[in-house]
Amino acid sequence: MVWRNGVLQIIQNNGINGNMFLFLQNFLKNRKIQVRALSVLSKIHHIENFLPQDSVISVTMFLLAINDSFKNIPKLTKHLLFADNCHIYCSEQNTKTSVQILQNLLNILQDWSHRTSFKFSATKSECIHIYILPFTLVLKQSHNYTSIILRFPYVKLRILGMIFDNKLKWTPQI
């Protein structure tokens, strides 16, 4: 879910002001929806949140807003972002350290979420521990995220259509 005022604030923080900002503000004002099923129309509903999905400018506003979430991430972490699909990761020899680094990043993203009223879907969030060591490591660590705990172990994860398993073998892809 996207909070309109949060998006507008992020847009202003990116230096978009004046007539362009007024245009975007007016674009988001007084949005209404109505559904037609055959010949029956529903009541008109005013939309308080969300960005309209029927416009190219909505995509641009969303991308401006979501990019803001990664401005303060720790240097040891990386992220992949494709529209509203995000993957965070770090590479660390010590598993305990990597878990702490990722938990710190999740805390930062959760704080950003509270400030901007963006909602991340914890039910769609997954964790995987990838290791290429010669022994099997049992990781029983959980990650706290938006009051829901992300539990290990996922043994494979799909990232932009590619399937990664926890040992970086390509057998799930084939």
LOVO-101803 format. One record per atom (N, C-alpha, C): atom name; x, y, z. Coordinates in steps of 0.2 Angstrom, whole numbers, plus 5000, padded with zeros to 4 digits. Example, Ala and Ser with C-alpha at 12.3 -4.5 7.8 and 13.67 -1.06 7.14 Angstrom:
% LOVO-101803
- N | 5066 | 4972 | 5039
- CA | 5062 | 4978 | 5039
- C | 5066 | 4984 | 5039
- N | 5064 | 4989 | 5035
- CA | 5068 | 4995 | 5036
- C | 5064 | 5000 | 5039
END
This chain:
% LOVO-101803
- N | 5004 | 4994 | 5000
- CA | 5000 | 5000 | 5000
- C | 5004 | 5006 | 5000
- N | 5002 | 5011 | 4997
- CA | 5006 | 5017 | 4996
- C | 5002 | 5023 | 4999
- N | 5005 | 5027 | 5003
- CA | 5002 | 5033 | 5006
- C | 5004 | 5039 | 5002
- N | 4999 | 5042 | 4999
- CA | 5000 | 5048 | 4994
- C | 5004 | 5053 | 4997
- N | 5002 | 5055 | 5003
- CA | 5006 | 5061 | 5006
- C | 5014 | 5059 | 5007
- N | 5015 | 5053 | 5008
- CA | 5022 | 5051 | 5009
- C | 5025 | 5051 | 5002
- N | 5022 | 5049 | 4997
- CA | 5025 | 5050 | 4990
- C | 5026 | 5057 | 4988
- N | 5021 | 5061 | 4990
- CA | 5022 | 5068 | 4988
- C | 5028 | 5071 | 4992
- N | 5029 | 5069 | 4998
- CA | 5034 | 5072 | 5002
- C | 5041 | 5069 | 4999
- N | 5041 | 5063 | 4997
- CA | 5048 | 5060 | 4994
- C | 5049 | 5064 | 4988
- N | 5044 | 5066 | 4984
- CA | 5045 | 5069 | 4978
- C | 5048 | 5076 | 4979
- N | 5045 | 5080 | 4984
- CA | 5048 | 5086 | 4986
- C | 5055 | 5085 | 4988
- N | 5056 | 5080 | 4992
- CA | 5063 | 5079 | 4995
- C | 5068 | 5078 | 4989
- N | 5066 | 5076 | 4983
- CA | 5070 | 5075 | 4977
- C | 5070 | 5081 | 4973
- N | 5068 | 5087 | 4976
- CA | 5069 | 5093 | 4972
- C | 5064 | 5095 | 4967
- N | 5058 | 5091 | 4967
- CA | 5053 | 5092 | 4962
- C | 5048 | 5097 | 4966
- N | 5048 | 5103 | 4964
- CA | 5043 | 5108 | 4967
- C | 5040 | 5112 | 4961
- N | 5037 | 5118 | 4963
- CA | 5034 | 5122 | 4959
- C | 5028 | 5119 | 4955
- N | 5027 | 5121 | 4949
- CA | 5021 | 5119 | 4945
- C | 5021 | 5111 | 4944
- N | 5027 | 5108 | 4943
- CA | 5027 | 5101 | 4942
- C | 5024 | 5097 | 4949
- N | 5026 | 5100 | 4955
- CA | 5024 | 5097 | 4961
- C | 5016 | 5098 | 4961
- N | 5014 | 5104 | 4960
- CA | 5007 | 5106 | 4960
- C | 5003 | 5101 | 4955
- N | 5006 | 5100 | 4949
- CA | 5002 | 5095 | 4944
- C | 5002 | 5088 | 4947
- N | 5007 | 5086 | 4951
- CA | 5007 | 5079 | 4954
- C | 5002 | 5079 | 4959
- N | 5002 | 5084 | 4963
- CA | 4998 | 5084 | 4969
- C | 4990 | 5084 | 4967
- N | 4989 | 5088 | 4962
- CA | 4982 | 5088 | 4959
- C | 4980 | 5082 | 4956
- N | 4985 | 5078 | 4953
- CA | 4984 | 5072 | 4949
- C | 4982 | 5067 | 4955
- N | 4984 | 5067 | 4961
- CA | 4982 | 5062 | 4966
- C | 4976 | 5064 | 4970
- N | 4974 | 5071 | 4969
- CA | 4968 | 5073 | 4973
- C | 4961 | 5070 | 4970
- N | 4957 | 5069 | 4974
- CA | 4950 | 5067 | 4973
- C | 4949 | 5061 | 4968
- N | 4953 | 5056 | 4969
- CA | 4953 | 5050 | 4965
- C | 4947 | 5046 | 4967
- N | 4943 | 5044 | 4962
- CA | 4937 | 5040 | 4963
- C | 4937 | 5034 | 4959
- N | 4934 | 5028 | 4961
- CA | 4933 | 5022 | 4957
- C | 4926 | 5020 | 4957
- N | 4924 | 5017 | 4952
- CA | 4917 | 5014 | 4951
- C | 4918 | 5008 | 4947
- N | 4915 | 5003 | 4949
- CA | 4915 | 4996 | 4945
- C | 4909 | 4995 | 4942
- N | 4910 | 4992 | 4935
- CA | 4904 | 4990 | 4932
- C | 4904 | 4983 | 4931
- N | 4898 | 4979 | 4932
- CA | 4898 | 4972 | 4931
- C | 4891 | 4971 | 4927
- N | 4893 | 4970 | 4920
- CA | 4887 | 4970 | 4915
- C | 4884 | 4977 | 4915
- N | 4878 | 4978 | 4916
- CA | 4875 | 4984 | 4916
- C | 4874 | 4988 | 4923
- N | 4877 | 4984 | 4928
- CA | 4876 | 4987 | 4935
- C | 4882 | 4991 | 4937
- N | 4881 | 4997 | 4939
- CA | 4887 | 5001 | 4942
- C | 4887 | 5001 | 4950
- N | 4893 | 5000 | 4952
- CA | 4894 | 5001 | 4960
- C | 4893 | 5008 | 4962
- N | 4893 | 5009 | 4968
- CA | 4894 | 5016 | 4971
- C | 4901 | 5019 | 4969
- N | 4901 | 5025 | 4969
- CA | 4908 | 5029 | 4968
- C | 4911 | 5029 | 4975
- N | 4917 | 5026 | 4975
- CA | 4922 | 5026 | 4981
- C | 4927 | 5031 | 4980
- N | 4929 | 5035 | 4985
- CA | 4934 | 5039 | 4985
- C | 4941 | 5035 | 4988
- N | 4946 | 5036 | 4984
- CA | 4952 | 5033 | 4986
- C | 4957 | 5037 | 4990
- N | 4958 | 5035 | 4996
- CA | 4962 | 5039 | 5001
- C | 4970 | 5037 | 5000
- N | 4971 | 5031 | 4998
- CA | 4978 | 5029 | 4997
- C | 4979 | 5026 | 4991
- N | 4985 | 5023 | 4989
- CA | 4987 | 5020 | 4983
- C | 4988 | 5025 | 4978
- N | 4992 | 5024 | 4973
- CA | 4993 | 5028 | 4967
- C | 4989 | 5025 | 4961
- N | 4986 | 5029 | 4957
- CA | 4982 | 5026 | 4952
- C | 4986 | 5022 | 4947
- N | 4983 | 5016 | 4945
- CA | 4987 | 5012 | 4941
- C | 4986 | 5012 | 4933
- N | 4983 | 5018 | 4932
- CA | 4981 | 5018 | 4924
- C | 4985 | 5024 | 4921
- N | 4991 | 5026 | 4924
- CA | 4995 | 5031 | 4921
- C | 5002 | 5030 | 4922
- N | 5006 | 5032 | 4916
- CA | 5013 | 5031 | 4916
- C | 5016 | 5035 | 4922
- N | 5013 | 5041 | 4923
- CA | 5016 | 5045 | 4929
- C | 5016 | 5042 | 4936
- N | 5011 | 5038 | 4937
- CA | 5010 | 5034 | 4943
- C | 5016 | 5030 | 4944
- N | 5019 | 5026 | 4939
- CA | 5024 | 5022 | 4939
- C | 5031 | 5026 | 4941
- N | 5031 | 5032 | 4938
- CA | 5037 | 5036 | 4939
- C | 5037 | 5038 | 4946
- N | 5031 | 5040 | 4949
- CA | 5030 | 5043 | 4956
- C | 5032 | 5037 | 4961
- N | 5030 | 5031 | 4959
- CA | 5031 | 5025 | 4963
- C | 5038 | 5024 | 4963
- N | 5042 | 5024 | 4958
- CA | 5049 | 5022 | 4957
- C | 5053 | 5027 | 4961
- N | 5051 | 5034 | 4961
- CA | 5054 | 5039 | 4965
- C | 5054 | 5037 | 4972
- N | 5048 | 5035 | 4974
- CA | 5046 | 5034 | 4981
- C | 5050 | 5028 | 4983
- N | 5050 | 5023 | 4980
- CA | 5053 | 5016 | 4982
- C | 5061 | 5017 | 4982
- N | 5063 | 5020 | 4977
- CA | 5071 | 5021 | 4977
- C | 5073 | 5025 | 4984
- N | 5069 | 5029 | 4987
- CA | 5070 | 5032 | 4993
- C | 5072 | 5027 | 4999
- N | 5069 | 5022 | 4998
- CA | 5070 | 5017 | 5004
- C | 5077 | 5014 | 5004
- N | 5081 | 5015 | 4999
- CA | 5088 | 5012 | 4999
- C | 5093 | 5017 | 5000
- N | 5091 | 5023 | 5002
- CA | 5096 | 5029 | 5002
- C | 5101 | 5028 | 5008
- N | 5098 | 5024 | 5014
- CA | 5102 | 5024 | 5020
- C | 5104 | 5017 | 5022
- N | 5105 | 5012 | 5017
- CA | 5107 | 5005 | 5018
- C | 5114 | 5005 | 5020
- N | 5116 | 5000 | 5024
- CA | 5123 | 4999 | 5026
- C | 5127 | 4997 | 5019
- N | 5133 | 4999 | 5019
- CA | 5138 | 4998 | 5014
- C | 5139 | 4990 | 5012
- N | 5138 | 4986 | 5017
- CA | 5140 | 4979 | 5016
- C | 5134 | 4975 | 5013
- N | 5128 | 4979 | 5012
- CA | 5123 | 4976 | 5009
- C | 5122 | 4978 | 5002
- N | 5118 | 4974 | 4998
- CA | 5117 | 4976 | 4991
- C | 5109 | 4974 | 4990
- N | 5106 | 4977 | 4985
- CA | 5099 | 4976 | 4983
- C | 5098 | 4976 | 4976
- N | 5093 | 4972 | 4974
- CA | 5091 | 4972 | 4967
- C | 5084 | 4974 | 4967
- N | 5082 | 4979 | 4963
- CA | 5075 | 4982 | 4963
- C | 5073 | 4982 | 4956
- N | 5067 | 4979 | 4955
- CA | 5063 | 4979 | 4949
- C | 5056 | 4981 | 4950
- N | 5054 | 4987 | 4949
- CA | 5047 | 4989 | 4951
- C | 5046 | 4988 | 4958
- N | 5041 | 4984 | 4960
- CA | 5040 | 4983 | 4967
- C | 5043 | 4976 | 4970
- N | 5047 | 4974 | 4966
- CA | 5051 | 4967 | 4968
- C | 5058 | 4969 | 4970
- N | 5059 | 4967 | 4976
- CA | 5065 | 4969 | 4979
- C | 5069 | 4963 | 4982
- N | 5075 | 4963 | 4981
- CA | 5079 | 4958 | 4984
- C | 5085 | 4961 | 4988
- N | 5086 | 4959 | 4994
- CA | 5092 | 4962 | 4998
- C | 5097 | 4956 | 4999
- N | 5103 | 4957 | 5000
- CA | 5108 | 4952 | 5001
- C | 5115 | 4955 | 5003
- N | 5119 | 4951 | 5006
- CA | 5126 | 4952 | 5008
- C | 5130 | 4946 | 5007
- N | 5136 | 4947 | 5007
- CA | 5141 | 4942 | 5006
- C | 5146 | 4942 | 5012
- N | 5146 | 4937 | 5016
- CA | 5150 | 4938 | 5022
- C | 5152 | 4931 | 5023
- N | 5158 | 4930 | 5026
- CA | 5161 | 4923 | 5027
- C | 5158 | 4921 | 5034
- N | 5157 | 4925 | 5039
- CA | 5154 | 4923 | 5045
- C | 5146 | 4923 | 5045
- N | 5143 | 4918 | 5046
- CA | 5136 | 4918 | 5045
- C | 5132 | 4922 | 5050
- N | 5135 | 4922 | 5056
- CA | 5132 | 4926 | 5062
- C | 5132 | 4933 | 5060
- N | 5138 | 4935 | 5057
- CA | 5139 | 4942 | 5055
- C | 5134 | 4944 | 5049
- N | 5133 | 4940 | 5044
- CA | 5128 | 4941 | 5039
- C | 5121 | 4942 | 5041
- N | 5119 | 4937 | 5046
- CA | 5112 | 4938 | 5049
- C | 5111 | 4944 | 5053
- N | 5116 | 4947 | 5056
- CA | 5116 | 4953 | 5060
- C | 5115 | 4959 | 5055
- N | 5119 | 4959 | 5049
- CA | 5119 | 4964 | 5044
- C | 5112 | 4964 | 5041
- N | 5110 | 4959 | 5039
- CA | 5103 | 4958 | 5036
- C | 5098 | 4960 | 5041
- N | 5098 | 4959 | 5047
- CA | 5093 | 4961 | 5052
- C | 5093 | 4968 | 5053
- N | 5099 | 4971 | 5053
- CA | 5100 | 4978 | 5053
- C | 5097 | 4982 | 5047
- N | 5098 | 4979 | 5041
- CA | 5094 | 4982 | 5035
- C | 5087 | 4981 | 5035
- N | 5084 | 4975 | 5038
- CA | 5077 | 4975 | 5039
- C | 5074 | 4980 | 5043
- N | 5078 | 4981 | 5049
- CA | 5076 | 4986 | 5054
- C | 5075 | 4993 | 5050
- N | 5080 | 4995 | 5046
- CA | 5081 | 5001 | 5043
- C | 5075 | 5002 | 5038
- N | 5073 | 4996 | 5034
- CA | 5068 | 4996 | 5029
- C | 5061 | 4997 | 5033
- N | 5061 | 4994 | 5039
- CA | 5054 | 4994 | 5043
- C | 5053 | 5001 | 5045
- N | 5059 | 5004 | 5048
- CA | 5058 | 5011 | 5050
- C | 5056 | 5016 | 5044
- N | 5059 | 5015 | 5038
- CA | 5057 | 5019 | 5032
- C | 5050 | 5017 | 5031
- N | 5047 | 5011 | 5031
- CA | 5040 | 5009 | 5030
- C | 5036 | 5013 | 5035
- N | 5038 | 5014 | 5041
- CA | 5033 | 5017 | 5046
- C | 5033 | 5025 | 5045
- N | 5039 | 5028 | 5043
- CA | 5039 | 5035 | 5041
- C | 5035 | 5037 | 5035
- N | 5035 | 5032 | 5030
- CA | 5032 | 5034 | 5024
- C | 5025 | 5031 | 5023
- N | 5023 | 5026 | 5027
- CA | 5017 | 5022 | 5027
- C | 5017 | 5018 | 5021
- N | 5023 | 5016 | 5018
- CA | 5023 | 5011 | 5013
- C | 5022 | 5004 | 5017
- N | 5019 | 4999 | 5014
- CA | 5018 | 4993 | 5017
- C | 5022 | 4987 | 5013
- N | 5027 | 4984 | 5016
- CA | 5030 | 4978 | 5013
- C | 5026 | 4972 | 5015
- N | 5025 | 4967 | 5011
- CA | 5021 | 4961 | 5012
- C | 5026 | 4956 | 5015
- N | 5025 | 4955 | 5022
- CA | 5029 | 4950 | 5025
- C | 5028 | 4943 | 5023
- N | 5021 | 4942 | 5021
- CA | 5019 | 4935 | 5019
- C | 5022 | 4934 | 5012
- N | 5024 | 4939 | 5008
- CA | 5028 | 4937 | 5002
- C | 5035 | 4937 | 5002
- N | 5038 | 4939 | 5008
- CA | 5045 | 4939 | 5010
- C | 5048 | 4932 | 5011
- N | 5054 | 4931 | 5009
- CA | 5057 | 4925 | 5010
- C | 5064 | 4926 | 5011
- N | 5067 | 4921 | 5015
- CA | 5074 | 4921 | 5017
- C | 5077 | 4915 | 5014
- N | 5084 | 4915 | 5012
- CA | 5087 | 4909 | 5010
- C | 5095 | 4911 | 5012
- N | 5098 | 4906 | 5014
- CA | 5105 | 4906 | 5016
- C | 5109 | 4902 | 5011
- N | 5113 | 4905 | 5007
- CA | 5116 | 4902 | 5001
- C | 5124 | 4901 | 5004
- N | 5126 | 4895 | 5003
- CA | 5133 | 4893 | 5005
- C | 5136 | 4888 | 5001
- N | 5142 | 4889 | 5000
- CA | 5146 | 4884 | 4995
- C | 5151 | 4881 | 4999
- N | 5150 | 4880 | 5006
- CA | 5155 | 4877 | 5010
- C | 5155 | 4869 | 5009
- N | 5160 | 4865 | 5011
- CA | 5160 | 4858 | 5010
- C | 5155 | 4854 | 5015
- N | 5153 | 4858 | 5020
- CA | 5149 | 4855 | 5025
- C | 5142 | 4858 | 5025
- N | 5137 | 4854 | 5028
- CA | 5131 | 4857 | 5028
- C | 5130 | 4861 | 5035
- N | 5127 | 4867 | 5034
- CA | 5127 | 4872 | 5040
- C | 5119 | 4872 | 5041
- N | 5117 | 4871 | 5047
- CA | 5110 | 4871 | 5049
- C | 5110 | 4878 | 5052
- N | 5105 | 4882 | 5049
- CA | 5104 | 4889 | 5052
- C | 5098 | 4889 | 5055
- N | 5097 | 4891 | 5061
- CA | 5091 | 4891 | 5064
- C | 5089 | 4899 | 5066
- N | 5092 | 4903 | 5063
- CA | 5091 | 4910 | 5064
- C | 5084 | 4912 | 5061
- N | 5080 | 4917 | 5064
- CA | 5075 | 4920 | 5061
- C | 5076 | 4927 | 5061
- N | 5072 | 4930 | 5056
- CA | 5073 | 4938 | 5055
- C | 5066 | 4941 | 5057
- N | 5066 | 4946 | 5061
- CA | 5060 | 4950 | 5063
- C | 5059 | 4955 | 5058
- N | 5053 | 4955 | 5055
- CA | 5051 | 4960 | 5050
- C | 5044 | 4961 | 5051
- N | 5042 | 4968 | 5052
- CA | 5035 | 4970 | 5052
- C | 5031 | 4966 | 5057
- N | 5034 | 4964 | 5062
- CA | 5031 | 4960 | 5068
- C | 5029 | 4953 | 5065
- N | 5032 | 4951 | 5060
- CA | 5031 | 4944 | 5057
- C | 5038 | 4941 | 5057
- N | 5039 | 4935 | 5059
- CA | 5046 | 4932 | 5058
- C | 5047 | 4929 | 5052
- N | 5052 | 4930 | 5048
- CA | 5054 | 4927 | 5042
- C | 5058 | 4921 | 5044
- N | 5056 | 4915 | 5043
- CA | 5060 | 4909 | 5045
- C | 5064 | 4906 | 5040
- N | 5070 | 4903 | 5042
- CA | 5074 | 4899 | 5038
- C | 5071 | 4892 | 5038
- N | 5072 | 4887 | 5034
- CA | 5076 | 4888 | 5028
- C | 5072 | 4888 | 5022
- N | 5072 | 4892 | 5018
- CA | 5070 | 4891 | 5011
- C | 5076 | 4888 | 5007
- N | 5075 | 4883 | 5003
- CA | 5080 | 4880 | 5000
- C | 5081 | 4882 | 4993
- N | 5076 | 4886 | 4990
- CA | 5076 | 4889 | 4984
- C | 5072 | 4895 | 4984
- N | 5074 | 4900 | 4979
- CA | 5071 | 4906 | 4979
- C | 5071 | 4908 | 4972
- N | 5065 | 4911 | 4969
- CA | 5065 | 4914 | 4962
- C | 5066 | 4921 | 4963
- N | 5071 | 4923 | 4958
- CA | 5073 | 4931 | 4958
- C | 5073 | 4932 | 4950
- N | 5068 | 4936 | 4949
- CA | 5067 | 4938 | 4942
- C | 5067 | 4932 | 4937
- N | 5063 | 4927 | 4939
- CA | 5063 | 4921 | 4934
- C | 5068 | 4916 | 4935
- N | 5074 | 4918 | 4938
- CA | 5079 | 4913 | 4939
- C | 5078 | 4910 | 4946
- N | 5079 | 4903 | 4946
- CA | 5079 | 4900 | 4953
- C | 5085 | 4898 | 4956
- N | 5086 | 4901 | 4962
- CA | 5093 | 4900 | 4965
- C | 5091 | 4895 | 4971
- N | 5096 | 4890 | 4972
- CA | 5095 | 4886 | 4978
- C | 5101 | 4888 | 4983
- N | 5100 | 4885 | 4989
- CA | 5105 | 4887 | 4994
- C | 5112 | 4885 | 4993
- N | 5114 | 4881 | 4988
- CA | 5121 | 4879 | 4986
- C | 5123 | 4882 | 4980
- N | 5119 | 4886 | 4976
- CA | 5120 | 4889 | 4970
- C | 5121 | 4883 | 4965
- N | 5118 | 4878 | 4965
- CA | 5117 | 4873 | 4960
- C | 5112 | 4875 | 4955
- N | 5112 | 4873 | 4949
- CA | 5107 | 4875 | 4944
- C | 5102 | 4870 | 4942
- N | 5102 | 4864 | 4946
- CA | 5097 | 4859 | 4945
- C | 5090 | 4861 | 4946
- N | 5088 | 4866 | 4950
- CA | 5081 | 4868 | 4951
- C | 5079 | 4872 | 4944
- N | 5084 | 4875 | 4941
- CA | 5083 | 4879 | 4935
- C | 5081 | 4875 | 4929
- N | 5084 | 4869 | 4929
- CA | 5084 | 4864 | 4923
- C | 5077 | 4861 | 4922
END
